[in-house]
């Protein structure tokens, strides 16, 4: 369930959870997600024909990596224990 937070100018300045020393204080939690393999284009290979001329042909899919980083408020550091691992 999501709830609307107050406007940013009325929020206290919060530290990232991994820098917060007290387990029961509010902080900003981070979560990183990395998608290691996303198809992003065709892969082309080269070969030579019988006359020695170089030609290219489609031979697969080239892959890319995409990463996301999410930052959100937690009322206590205990709700963001994974942030200590990074």
PDB file of N, CA, C and O in Angstrom, chain B, residues numbered from 101:
ATOM      1  N   UNK B 101       0.839  -1.161   0.000  1.00  0.00           N
ATOM      2  CA  UNK B 101       0.000   0.000   0.000  1.00  0.00           C
ATOM      3  C   UNK B 101       0.898   1.244   0.000  1.00  0.00           C
ATOM      4  O   UNK B 101       1.894   1.302   0.721  1.00  0.00           O
ATOM      5  N   UNK B 102       0.537   2.217  -0.805  1.00  0.00           N
ATOM      6  CA  UNK B 102       1.295   3.455  -0.909  1.00  0.00           C
ATOM      7  C   UNK B 102       0.529   4.575  -0.215  1.00  0.00           C
ATOM      8  O   UNK B 102      -0.702   4.598  -0.219  1.00  0.00           O
ATOM      9  N   UNK B 103       1.260   5.483   0.370  1.00  0.00           N
ATOM     10  CA  UNK B 103       0.627   6.658   0.943  1.00  0.00           C
ATOM     11  C   UNK B 103       1.365   7.902   0.465  1.00  0.00           C
ATOM     12  O   UNK B 103       2.565   7.861   0.193  1.00  0.00           O
ATOM     13  N   UNK B 104       0.647   8.985   0.368  1.00  0.00           N
ATOM     14  CA  UNK B 104       1.228  10.242  -0.104  1.00  0.00           C
ATOM     15  C   UNK B 104       2.054  10.844   1.022  1.00  0.00           C
ATOM     16  O   UNK B 104       1.578  11.001   2.146  1.00  0.00           O
ATOM     17  N   UNK B 105       3.288  11.175   0.707  1.00  0.00           N
ATOM     18  CA  UNK B 105       4.175  11.798   1.692  1.00  0.00           C
ATOM     19  C   UNK B 105       4.053  13.306   1.624  1.00  0.00           C
ATOM     20  O   UNK B 105       3.621  13.842   0.604  1.00  0.00           O
ATOM     21  N   UNK B 106       4.424  14.002   2.688  1.00  0.00           N
ATOM     22  CA  UNK B 106       4.396  15.469   2.651  1.00  0.00           C
ATOM     23  C   UNK B 106       5.356  16.010   1.592  1.00  0.00           C
ATOM     24  O   UNK B 106       6.256  15.306   1.133  1.00  0.00           O
ATOM     25  N   UNK B 107       5.152  17.253   1.220  1.00  0.00           N
ATOM     26  CA  UNK B 107       6.024  17.888   0.236  1.00  0.00           C
ATOM     27  C   UNK B 107       7.460  17.895   0.749  1.00  0.00           C
ATOM     28  O   UNK B 107       7.688  17.906   1.958  1.00  0.00           O
ATOM     29  N   UNK B 108       8.414  17.887  -0.155  1.00  0.00           N
ATOM     30  CA  UNK B 108       9.820  17.760   0.214  1.00  0.00           C
ATOM     31  C   UNK B 108      10.317  18.884   1.123  1.00  0.00           C
ATOM     32  O   UNK B 108      11.235  18.659   1.912  1.00  0.00           O
ATOM     33  N   UNK B 109       9.746  20.076   1.040  1.00  0.00           N
ATOM     34  CA  UNK B 109      10.222  21.171   1.886  1.00  0.00           C
ATOM     35  C   UNK B 109       9.784  21.013   3.342  1.00  0.00           C
ATOM     36  O   UNK B 109      10.340  21.682   4.213  1.00  0.00           O
ATOM     37  N   UNK B 110       8.804  20.149   3.638  1.00  0.00           N
ATOM     38  CA  UNK B 110       8.379  19.937   5.011  1.00  0.00           C
ATOM     39  C   UNK B 110       8.978  18.666   5.621  1.00  0.00           C
ATOM     40  O   UNK B 110       8.752  18.380   6.797  1.00  0.00           O
ATOM     41  N   UNK B 111       9.735  17.907   4.837  1.00  0.00           N
ATOM     42  CA  UNK B 111      10.378  16.696   5.348  1.00  0.00           C
ATOM     43  C   UNK B 111      11.718  17.029   5.983  1.00  0.00           C
ATOM     44  O   UNK B 111      12.431  17.906   5.496  1.00  0.00           O
ATOM     45  N   UNK B 112      12.070  16.339   7.065  1.00  0.00           N
ATOM     46  CA  UNK B 112      13.407  16.554   7.624  1.00  0.00           C
ATOM     47  C   UNK B 112      14.461  15.968   6.697  1.00  0.00           C
ATOM     48  O   UNK B 112      14.158  15.106   5.872  1.00  0.00           O
ATOM     49  N   UNK B 113      15.679  16.428   6.829  1.00  0.00           N
ATOM     50  CA  UNK B 113      16.767  15.887   6.016  1.00  0.00           C
ATOM     51  C   UNK B 113      17.106  14.503   6.548  1.00  0.00           C
ATOM     52  O   UNK B 113      17.448  14.345   7.720  1.00  0.00           O
ATOM     53  N   UNK B 114      17.011  13.512   5.689  1.00  0.00           N
ATOM     54  CA  UNK B 114      17.238  12.133   6.099  1.00  0.00           C
ATOM     55  C   UNK B 114      18.527  11.602   5.490  1.00  0.00           C
ATOM     56  O   UNK B 114      18.898  11.957   4.371  1.00  0.00           O
ATOM     57  N   UNK B 115      19.190  10.758   6.237  1.00  0.00           N
ATOM     58  CA  UNK B 115      20.423  10.130   5.765  1.00  0.00           C
ATOM     59  C   UNK B 115      20.090   8.819   5.062  1.00  0.00           C
ATOM     60  O   UNK B 115      19.041   8.227   5.317  1.00  0.00           O
ATOM     61  N   UNK B 116      20.973   8.365   4.182  1.00  0.00           N
ATOM     62  CA  UNK B 116      20.801   7.025   3.617  1.00  0.00           C
ATOM     63  C   UNK B 116      20.866   5.982   4.734  1.00  0.00           C
ATOM     64  O   UNK B 116      21.624   6.152   5.690  1.00  0.00           O
ATOM     65  N   UNK B 117      20.094   4.923   4.628  1.00  0.00           N
ATOM     66  CA  UNK B 117      20.031   3.908   5.688  1.00  0.00           C
ATOM     67  C   UNK B 117      21.388   3.282   5.964  1.00  0.00           C
ATOM     68  O   UNK B 117      21.691   2.979   7.118  1.00  0.00           O
ATOM     69  N   UNK B 118      22.208   3.078   4.953  1.00  0.00           N
ATOM     70  CA  UNK B 118      23.496   2.446   5.210  1.00  0.00           C
ATOM     71  C   UNK B 118      24.454   3.349   5.992  1.00  0.00           C
ATOM     72  O   UNK B 118      25.462   2.870   6.511  1.00  0.00           O
ATOM     73  N   UNK B 119      24.151   4.650   6.083  1.00  0.00           N
ATOM     74  CA  UNK B 119      24.968   5.567   6.876  1.00  0.00           C
ATOM     75  C   UNK B 119      24.332   5.891   8.229  1.00  0.00           C
ATOM     76  O   UNK B 119      24.950   6.542   9.072  1.00  0.00           O
ATOM     77  N   UNK B 120      23.108   5.437   8.428  1.00  0.00           N
ATOM     78  CA  UNK B 120      22.383   5.720   9.663  1.00  0.00           C
ATOM     79  C   UNK B 120      22.833   4.735  10.748  1.00  0.00           C
ATOM     80  O   UNK B 120      22.814   3.524  10.527  1.00  0.00           O
ATOM     81  N   UNK B 121      23.235   5.243  11.911  1.00  0.00           N
ATOM     82  CA  UNK B 121      23.767   4.370  12.966  1.00  0.00           C
ATOM     83  C   UNK B 121      22.683   3.823  13.899  1.00  0.00           C
ATOM     84  O   UNK B 121      22.913   2.820  14.575  1.00  0.00           O
ATOM     85  N   UNK B 122      21.524   4.450  13.949  1.00  0.00           N
ATOM     86  CA  UNK B 122      20.461   4.030  14.861  1.00  0.00           C
ATOM     87  C   UNK B 122      19.415   3.208  14.096  1.00  0.00           C
ATOM     88  O   UNK B 122      18.884   3.664  13.083  1.00  0.00           O
ATOM     89  N   UNK B 123      19.123   2.003  14.583  1.00  0.00           N
ATOM     90  CA  UNK B 123      18.223   1.083  13.872  1.00  0.00           C
ATOM     91  C   UNK B 123      16.764   1.513  13.846  1.00  0.00           C
ATOM     92  O   UNK B 123      15.996   1.009  13.027  1.00  0.00           O
ATOM     93  N   UNK B 124      16.364   2.421  14.709  1.00  0.00           N
ATOM     94  CA  UNK B 124      14.949   2.775  14.800  1.00  0.00           C
ATOM     95  C   UNK B 124      14.654   4.183  14.288  1.00  0.00           C
ATOM     96  O   UNK B 124      13.568   4.709  14.534  1.00  0.00           O
ATOM     97  N   UNK B 125      15.589   4.796  13.588  1.00  0.00           N
ATOM     98  CA  UNK B 125      15.361   6.136  13.029  1.00  0.00           C
ATOM     99  C   UNK B 125      14.936   6.025  11.564  1.00  0.00           C
ATOM    100  O   UNK B 125      15.293   5.064  10.883  1.00  0.00           O
ATOM    101  N   UNK B 126      14.181   6.999  11.085  1.00  0.00           N
ATOM    102  CA  UNK B 126      13.812   6.994   9.660  1.00  0.00           C
ATOM    103  C   UNK B 126      15.031   7.290   8.794  1.00  0.00           C
ATOM    104  O   UNK B 126      15.975   7.952   9.226  1.00  0.00           O
ATOM    105  N   UNK B 127      14.988   6.786   7.563  1.00  0.00           N
ATOM    106  CA  UNK B 127      16.104   7.013   6.640  1.00  0.00           C
ATOM    107  C   UNK B 127      15.633   6.774   5.205  1.00  0.00           C
ATOM    108  O   UNK B 127      14.484   6.400   4.968  1.00  0.00           O
ATOM    109  N   UNK B 128      16.531   6.993   4.268  1.00  0.00           N
ATOM    110  CA  UNK B 128      16.249   6.769   2.855  1.00  0.00           C
ATOM    111  C   UNK B 128      16.865   5.427   2.453  1.00  0.00           C
ATOM    112  O   UNK B 128      18.081   5.241   2.510  1.00  0.00           O
ATOM    113  N   UNK B 129      16.010   4.515   2.053  1.00  0.00           N
ATOM    114  CA  UNK B 129      16.431   3.167   1.677  1.00  0.00           C
ATOM    115  C   UNK B 129      16.715   3.120   0.173  1.00  0.00           C
ATOM    116  O   UNK B 129      16.059   3.802  -0.615  1.00  0.00           O
ATOM    117  N   UNK B 130      17.687   2.316  -0.207  1.00  0.00           N
ATOM    118  CA  UNK B 130      18.035   2.160  -1.627  1.00  0.00           C
ATOM    119  C   UNK B 130      17.890   0.709  -2.037  1.00  0.00           C
ATOM    120  O   UNK B 130      18.186  -0.208  -1.271  1.00  0.00           O
ATOM    121  N   UNK B 131      17.430   0.523  -3.256  1.00  0.00           N
ATOM    122  CA  UNK B 131      17.329  -0.824  -3.816  1.00  0.00           C
ATOM    123  C   UNK B 131      17.804  -0.748  -5.259  1.00  0.00           C
ATOM    124  O   UNK B 131      17.322   0.076  -6.037  1.00  0.00           O
ATOM    125  N   UNK B 132      18.736  -1.599  -5.608  1.00  0.00           N
ATOM    126  CA  UNK B 132      19.267  -1.618  -6.976  1.00  0.00           C
ATOM    127  C   UNK B 132      18.844  -2.898  -7.675  1.00  0.00           C
ATOM    128  O   UNK B 132      18.873  -3.986  -7.099  1.00  0.00           O
ATOM    129  N   UNK B 133      18.451  -2.740  -8.927  1.00  0.00           N
ATOM    130  CA  UNK B 133      18.018  -3.865  -9.740  1.00  0.00           C
ATOM    131  C   UNK B 133      18.815  -3.830 -11.031  1.00  0.00           C
ATOM    132  O   UNK B 133      18.874  -2.800 -11.702  1.00  0.00           O
ATOM    133  N   UNK B 134      19.422  -4.943 -11.377  1.00  0.00           N
ATOM    134  CA  UNK B 134      20.212  -5.011 -12.604  1.00  0.00           C
ATOM    135  C   UNK B 134      19.694  -6.143 -13.481  1.00  0.00           C
ATOM    136  O   UNK B 134      19.639  -7.298 -13.060  1.00  0.00           O
ATOM    137  N   UNK B 135      19.319  -5.795 -14.694  1.00  0.00           N
ATOM    138  CA  UNK B 135      18.907  -6.794 -15.680  1.00  0.00           C
ATOM    139  C   UNK B 135      20.135  -7.073 -16.540  1.00  0.00           C
ATOM    140  O   UNK B 135      20.561  -6.231 -17.330  1.00  0.00           O
ATOM    141  N   UNK B 136      20.687  -8.252 -16.376  1.00  0.00           N
ATOM    142  CA  UNK B 136      21.965  -8.579 -17.009  1.00  0.00           C
ATOM    143  C   UNK B 136      21.859  -8.817 -18.511  1.00  0.00           C
ATOM    144  O   UNK B 136      22.818  -8.562 -19.240  1.00  0.00           O
ATOM    145  N   UNK B 137      20.722  -9.297 -18.984  1.00  0.00           N
ATOM    146  CA  UNK B 137      20.627  -9.640 -20.397  1.00  0.00           C
ATOM    147  C   UNK B 137      19.315  -9.122 -20.955  1.00  0.00           C
ATOM    148  O   UNK B 137      18.237  -9.610 -20.615  1.00  0.00           O
ATOM    149  N   UNK B 138      19.429  -8.124 -21.817  1.00  0.00           N
ATOM    150  CA  UNK B 138      18.268  -7.578 -22.525  1.00  0.00           C
ATOM    151  C   UNK B 138      18.633  -7.559 -24.004  1.00  0.00           C
ATOM    152  O   UNK B 138      19.657  -6.983 -24.371  1.00  0.00           O
ATOM    153  N   UNK B 139      17.820  -8.175 -24.865  1.00  0.00           N
ATOM    154  CA  UNK B 139      18.130  -8.089 -26.298  1.00  0.00           C
ATOM    155  C   UNK B 139      18.003  -6.648 -26.768  1.00  0.00           C
ATOM    156  O   UNK B 139      16.993  -5.994 -26.509  1.00  0.00           O
ATOM    157  N   UNK B 140      19.030  -6.151 -27.462  1.00  0.00           N
ATOM    158  CA  UNK B 140      18.963  -4.747 -27.864  1.00  0.00           C
ATOM    159  C   UNK B 140      19.167  -4.528 -29.365  1.00  0.00           C
ATOM    160  O   UNK B 140      18.794  -3.474 -29.879  1.00  0.00           O
ATOM    161  N   UNK B 141      19.745  -5.491 -30.076  1.00  0.00           N
ATOM    162  CA  UNK B 141      19.874  -5.333 -31.531  1.00  0.00           C
ATOM    163  C   UNK B 141      20.287  -6.670 -32.145  1.00  0.00           C
ATOM    164  O   UNK B 141      20.573  -7.639 -31.441  1.00  0.00           O
ATOM    165  N   UNK B 142      20.308  -6.693 -33.439  1.00  0.00           N
ATOM    166  CA  UNK B 142      20.763  -7.897 -34.137  1.00  0.00           C
ATOM    167  C   UNK B 142      22.285  -7.947 -34.169  1.00  0.00           C
ATOM    168  O   UNK B 142      22.947  -6.911 -34.223  1.00  0.00           O
ATOM    169  N   UNK B 143      22.823  -9.136 -34.135  1.00  0.00           N
ATOM    170  CA  UNK B 143      24.269  -9.315 -34.232  1.00  0.00           C
ATOM    171  C   UNK B 143      24.588  -9.729 -35.669  1.00  0.00           C
ATOM    172  O   UNK B 143      23.924 -10.593 -36.241  1.00  0.00           O
ATOM    173  N   UNK B 144      25.597  -9.108 -36.230  1.00  0.00           N
ATOM    174  CA  UNK B 144      26.009  -9.416 -37.598  1.00  0.00           C
ATOM    175  C   UNK B 144      27.389 -10.060 -37.577  1.00  0.00           C
ATOM    176  O   UNK B 144      28.295  -9.591 -36.889  1.00  0.00           O
ATOM    177  N   UNK B 145      27.534 -11.126 -38.330  1.00  0.00           N
ATOM    178  CA  UNK B 145      28.820 -11.813 -38.468  1.00  0.00           C
ATOM    179  C   UNK B 145      29.321 -11.635 -39.900  1.00  0.00           C
ATOM    180  O   UNK B 145      28.557 -11.322 -40.813  1.00  0.00           O
ATOM    181  N   UNK B 146      30.609 -11.841 -40.063  1.00  0.00           N
ATOM    182  CA  UNK B 146      31.209 -11.694 -41.391  1.00  0.00           C
ATOM    183  C   UNK B 146      31.726 -13.040 -41.867  1.00  0.00           C
ATOM    184  O   UNK B 146      32.185 -13.876 -41.088  1.00  0.00           O
ATOM    185  N   UNK B 147      31.633 -13.211 -43.163  1.00  0.00           N
ATOM    186  CA  UNK B 147      32.205 -14.411 -43.787  1.00  0.00           C
ATOM    187  C   UNK B 147      32.701 -14.038 -45.179  1.00  0.00           C
ATOM    188  O   UNK B 147      32.456 -12.934 -45.664  1.00  0.00           O
ATOM    189  N   UNK B 148      33.383 -14.948 -45.794  1.00  0.00           N
ATOM    190  CA  UNK B 148      33.864 -14.725 -47.170  1.00  0.00           C
ATOM    191  C   UNK B 148      33.139 -15.684 -48.102  1.00  0.00           C
ATOM    192  O   UNK B 148      32.943 -16.861 -47.802  1.00  0.00           O
ATOM    193  N   UNK B 149      32.757 -15.138 -49.224  1.00  0.00           N
ATOM    194  CA  UNK B 149      32.112 -16.009 -50.220  1.00  0.00           C
ATOM    195  C   UNK B 149      33.189 -16.719 -51.040  1.00  0.00           C
ATOM    196  O   UNK B 149      34.379 -16.567 -50.764  1.00  0.00           O
ATOM    197  N   UNK B 150      32.784 -17.480 -52.031  1.00  0.00           N
ATOM    198  CA  UNK B 150      33.733 -18.286 -52.817  1.00  0.00           C
ATOM    199  C   UNK B 150      34.741 -17.434 -53.588  1.00  0.00           C
ATOM    200  O   UNK B 150      35.823 -17.918 -53.921  1.00  0.00           O
ATOM    201  N   UNK B 151      34.410 -16.191 -53.875  1.00  0.00           N
ATOM    202  CA  UNK B 151      35.343 -15.315 -54.586  1.00  0.00           C
ATOM    203  C   UNK B 151      36.274 -14.558 -53.628  1.00  0.00           C
ATOM    204  O   UNK B 151      37.145 -13.812 -54.077  1.00  0.00           O
ATOM    205  N   UNK B 152      36.094 -14.747 -52.302  1.00  0.00           N
ATOM    206  CA  UNK B 152      36.946 -14.080 -51.324  1.00  0.00           C
ATOM    207  C   UNK B 152      36.401 -12.748 -50.840  1.00  0.00           C
ATOM    208  O   UNK B 152      37.035 -12.071 -50.031  1.00  0.00           O
ATOM    209  N   UNK B 153      35.228 -12.371 -51.334  1.00  0.00           N
ATOM    210  CA  UNK B 153      34.620 -11.103 -50.936  1.00  0.00           C
ATOM    211  C   UNK B 153      33.978 -11.260 -49.541  1.00  0.00           C
ATOM    212  O   UNK B 153      33.324 -12.266 -49.265  1.00  0.00           O
ATOM    213  N   UNK B 154      34.172 -10.256 -48.671  1.00  0.00           N
ATOM    214  CA  UNK B 154      33.603 -10.289 -47.324  1.00  0.00           C
ATOM    215  C   UNK B 154      32.134  -9.892 -47.365  1.00  0.00           C
ATOM    216  O   UNK B 154      31.767  -8.871 -47.946  1.00  0.00           O
ATOM    217  N   UNK B 155      31.307 -10.710 -46.744  1.00  0.00           N
ATOM    218  CA  UNK B 155      29.878 -10.407 -46.637  1.00  0.00           C
ATOM    219  C   UNK B 155      29.458 -10.520 -45.173  1.00  0.00           C
ATOM    220  O   UNK B 155      30.085 -11.230 -44.388  1.00  0.00           O
ATOM    221  N   UNK B 156      28.412  -9.823 -44.828  1.00  0.00           N
ATOM    222  CA  UNK B 156      27.893  -9.927 -43.460  1.00  0.00           C
ATOM    223  C   UNK B 156      26.490 -10.515 -43.496  1.00  0.00           C
ATOM    224  O   UNK B 156      25.756 -10.363 -44.472  1.00  0.00           O
ATOM    225  N   UNK B 157      26.135 -11.196 -42.398  1.00  0.00           N
ATOM    226  CA  UNK B 157      24.823 -11.820 -42.294  1.00  0.00           C
ATOM    227  C   UNK B 157      24.358 -11.772 -40.832  1.00  0.00           C
ATOM    228  O   UNK B 157      25.169 -11.648 -39.915  1.00  0.00           O
ATOM    229  N   UNK B 158      23.046 -11.873 -40.635  1.00  0.00           N
ATOM    230  CA  UNK B 158      22.493 -11.876 -39.285  1.00  0.00           C
ATOM    231  C   UNK B 158      22.801 -13.228 -38.646  1.00  0.00           C
ATOM    232  O   UNK B 158      22.485 -14.277 -39.207  1.00  0.00           O
ATOM    233  N   UNK B 159      23.423 -13.190 -37.462  1.00  0.00           N
ATOM    234  CA  UNK B 159      23.805 -14.462 -36.847  1.00  0.00           C
ATOM    235  C   UNK B 159      23.379 -14.576 -35.385  1.00  0.00           C
ATOM    236  O   UNK B 159      23.782 -15.523 -34.710  1.00  0.00           O
ATOM    237  N   UNK B 160      22.583 -13.647 -34.881  1.00  0.00           N
ATOM    238  CA  UNK B 160      22.143 -13.736 -33.496  1.00  0.00           C
ATOM    239  C   UNK B 160      21.601 -12.420 -32.998  1.00  0.00           C
ATOM    240  O   UNK B 160      21.258 -11.525 -33.771  1.00  0.00           O
ATOM    241  N   UNK B 161      21.534 -12.328 -31.680  1.00  0.00           N
ATOM    242  CA  UNK B 161      21.013 -11.134 -31.022  1.00  0.00           C
ATOM    243  C   UNK B 161      22.085 -10.596 -30.086  1.00  0.00           C
ATOM    244  O   UNK B 161      22.648 -11.335 -29.279  1.00  0.00           O
ATOM    245  N   UNK B 162      22.359  -9.312 -30.200  1.00  0.00           N
ATOM    246  CA  UNK B 162      23.309  -8.664 -29.297  1.00  0.00           C
ATOM    247  C   UNK B 162      22.571  -8.305 -28.017  1.00  0.00           C
ATOM    248  O   UNK B 162      21.431  -7.842 -28.062  1.00  0.00           O
ATOM    249  N   UNK B 163      23.212  -8.515 -26.885  1.00  0.00           N
ATOM    250  CA  UNK B 163      22.550  -8.235 -25.608  1.00  0.00           C
ATOM    251  C   UNK B 163      23.169  -7.028 -24.915  1.00  0.00           C
ATOM    252  O   UNK B 163      24.331  -6.690 -25.139  1.00  0.00           O
ATOM    253  N   UNK B 164      22.376  -6.393 -24.077  1.00  0.00           N
ATOM    254  CA  UNK B 164      22.796  -5.223 -23.314  1.00  0.00           C
ATOM    255  C   UNK B 164      22.428  -5.430 -21.849  1.00  0.00           C
ATOM    256  O   UNK B 164      21.709  -6.368 -21.506  1.00  0.00           O
ATOM    257  N   UNK B 165      22.923  -4.555 -21.002  1.00  0.00           N
ATOM    258  CA  UNK B 165      22.627  -4.592 -19.579  1.00  0.00           C
ATOM    259  C   UNK B 165      21.922  -3.298 -19.200  1.00  0.00           C
ATOM    260  O   UNK B 165      22.247  -2.233 -19.724  1.00  0.00           O
ATOM    261  N   UNK B 166      20.956  -3.389 -18.290  1.00  0.00           N
ATOM    262  CA  UNK B 166      20.209  -2.209 -17.853  1.00  0.00           C
ATOM    263  C   UNK B 166      20.115  -2.250 -16.334  1.00  0.00           C
ATOM    264  O   UNK B 166      19.840  -3.303 -15.759  1.00  0.00           O
ATOM    265  N   UNK B 167      20.338  -1.122 -15.684  1.00  0.00           N
ATOM    266  CA  UNK B 167      20.275  -1.054 -14.235  1.00  0.00           C
ATOM    267  C   UNK B 167      19.328   0.030 -13.760  1.00  0.00           C
ATOM    268  O   UNK B 167      19.186   1.072 -14.400  1.00  0.00           O
ATOM    269  N   UNK B 168      18.687  -0.220 -12.642  1.00  0.00           N
ATOM    270  CA  UNK B 168      17.766   0.736 -12.038  1.00  0.00           C
ATOM    271  C   UNK B 168      18.148   0.919 -10.575  1.00  0.00           C
ATOM    272  O   UNK B 168      18.643  -0.014  -9.942  1.00  0.00           O
ATOM    273  N   UNK B 169      17.925   2.092 -10.043  1.00  0.00           N
ATOM    274  CA  UNK B 169      18.174   2.369  -8.642  1.00  0.00           C
ATOM    275  C   UNK B 169      16.952   3.082  -8.072  1.00  0.00           C
ATOM    276  O   UNK B 169      16.518   4.108  -8.596  1.00  0.00           O
ATOM    277  N   UNK B 170      16.403   2.527  -6.994  1.00  0.00           N
ATOM    278  CA  UNK B 170      15.218   3.088  -6.356  1.00  0.00           C
ATOM    279  C   UNK B 170      15.603   3.597  -4.970  1.00  0.00           C
ATOM    280  O   UNK B 170      16.345   2.929  -4.250  1.00  0.00           O
ATOM    281  N   UNK B 171      15.108   4.770  -4.592  1.00  0.00           N
ATOM    282  CA  UNK B 171      15.347   5.354  -3.277  1.00  0.00           C
ATOM    283  C   UNK B 171      13.989   5.712  -2.684  1.00  0.00           C
ATOM    284  O   UNK B 171      13.176   6.365  -3.338  1.00  0.00           O
ATOM    285  N   UNK B 172      13.743   5.285  -1.448  1.00  0.00           N
ATOM    286  CA  UNK B 172      12.456   5.555  -0.832  1.00  0.00           C
ATOM    287  C   UNK B 172      12.597   5.683   0.684  1.00  0.00           C
ATOM    288  O   UNK B 172      13.557   5.190   1.278  1.00  0.00           O
ATOM    289  N   UNK B 173      11.640   6.341   1.283  1.00  0.00           N
ATOM    290  CA  UNK B 173      11.600   6.613   2.717  1.00  0.00           C
ATOM    291  C   UNK B 173      11.152   5.359   3.471  1.00  0.00           C
ATOM    292  O   UNK B 173      10.229   4.665   3.044  1.00  0.00           O
ATOM    293  N   UNK B 174      11.815   5.077   4.596  1.00  0.00           N
ATOM    294  CA  UNK B 174      11.353   4.050   5.531  1.00  0.00           C
ATOM    295  C   UNK B 174      11.309   4.684   6.927  1.00  0.00           C
ATOM    296  O   UNK B 174      12.192   5.469   7.271  1.00  0.00           O
ATOM    297  N   UNK B 175      10.301   4.357   7.726  1.00  0.00           N
ATOM    298  CA  UNK B 175      10.177   4.977   9.048  1.00  0.00           C
ATOM    299  C   UNK B 175      11.225   4.499  10.045  1.00  0.00           C
ATOM    300  O   UNK B 175      11.432   5.136  11.078  1.00  0.00           O
ATOM    301  N   UNK B 176      11.893   3.375   9.745  1.00  0.00           N
ATOM    302  CA  UNK B 176      12.968   2.893  10.603  1.00  0.00           C
ATOM    303  C   UNK B 176      13.943   2.046   9.789  1.00  0.00           C
ATOM    304  O   UNK B 176      13.543   1.345   8.859  1.00  0.00           O
ATOM    305  N   UNK B 177      15.197   2.114  10.138  1.00  0.00           N
ATOM    306  CA  UNK B 177      16.249   1.414   9.412  1.00  0.00           C
ATOM    307  C   UNK B 177      16.006  -0.104   9.373  1.00  0.00           C
ATOM    308  O   UNK B 177      16.424  -0.771   8.427  1.00  0.00           O
ATOM    309  N   UNK B 178      15.342  -0.640  10.378  1.00  0.00           N
ATOM    310  CA  UNK B 178      15.063  -2.078  10.448  1.00  0.00           C
ATOM    311  C   UNK B 178      14.257  -2.574   9.247  1.00  0.00           C
ATOM    312  O   UNK B 178      14.232  -3.776   8.982  1.00  0.00           O
ATOM    313  N   UNK B 179      13.609  -1.682   8.527  1.00  0.00           N
ATOM    314  CA  UNK B 179      12.820  -2.059   7.347  1.00  0.00           C
ATOM    315  C   UNK B 179      13.646  -2.037   6.065  1.00  0.00           C
ATOM    316  O   UNK B 179      13.114  -2.213   4.969  1.00  0.00           O
ATOM    317  N   UNK B 180      14.947  -1.819   6.215  1.00  0.00           N
ATOM    318  CA  UNK B 180      15.825  -1.698   5.036  1.00  0.00           C
ATOM    319  C   UNK B 180      17.162  -2.362   5.293  1.00  0.00           C
ATOM    320  O   UNK B 180      18.205  -1.767   5.024  1.00  0.00           O
ATOM    321  N   UNK B 181      17.155  -3.561   5.798  1.00  0.00           N
ATOM    322  CA  UNK B 181      18.406  -4.223   6.176  1.00  0.00           C
ATOM    323  C   UNK B 181      19.265  -4.612   4.979  1.00  0.00           C
ATOM    324  O   UNK B 181      20.480  -4.742   5.130  1.00  0.00           O
ATOM    325  N   UNK B 182      18.690  -4.802   3.808  1.00  0.00           N
ATOM    326  CA  UNK B 182      19.495  -5.171   2.630  1.00  0.00           C
ATOM    327  C   UNK B 182      20.411  -4.041   2.190  1.00  0.00           C
ATOM    328  O   UNK B 182      21.402  -4.288   1.503  1.00  0.00           O
ATOM    329  N   UNK B 183      20.099  -2.799   2.573  1.00  0.00           N
ATOM    330  CA  UNK B 183      20.908  -1.659   2.152  1.00  0.00           C
ATOM    331  C   UNK B 183      22.284  -1.667   2.818  1.00  0.00           C
ATOM    332  O   UNK B 183      23.184  -0.964   2.359  1.00  0.00           O
ATOM    333  N   UNK B 184      22.467  -2.434   3.871  1.00  0.00           N
ATOM    334  CA  UNK B 184      23.770  -2.531   4.530  1.00  0.00           C
ATOM    335  C   UNK B 184      24.735  -3.398   3.738  1.00  0.00           C
ATOM    336  O   UNK B 184      25.949  -3.299   3.917  1.00  0.00           O
ATOM    337  N   UNK B 185      24.206  -4.250   2.861  1.00  0.00           N
ATOM    338  CA  UNK B 185      25.033  -5.196   2.118  1.00  0.00           C
ATOM    339  C   UNK B 185      25.817  -4.548   1.008  1.00  0.00           C
ATOM    340  O   UNK B 185      26.831  -5.101   0.583  1.00  0.00           O
ATOM    341  N   UNK B 186      25.390  -3.387   0.514  1.00  0.00           N
ATOM    342  CA  UNK B 186      26.063  -2.775  -0.636  1.00  0.00           C
ATOM    343  C   UNK B 186      27.012  -1.698  -0.230  1.00  0.00           C
ATOM    344  O   UNK B 186      27.655  -1.088  -1.085  1.00  0.00           O
TER     345      UNK B 186
END
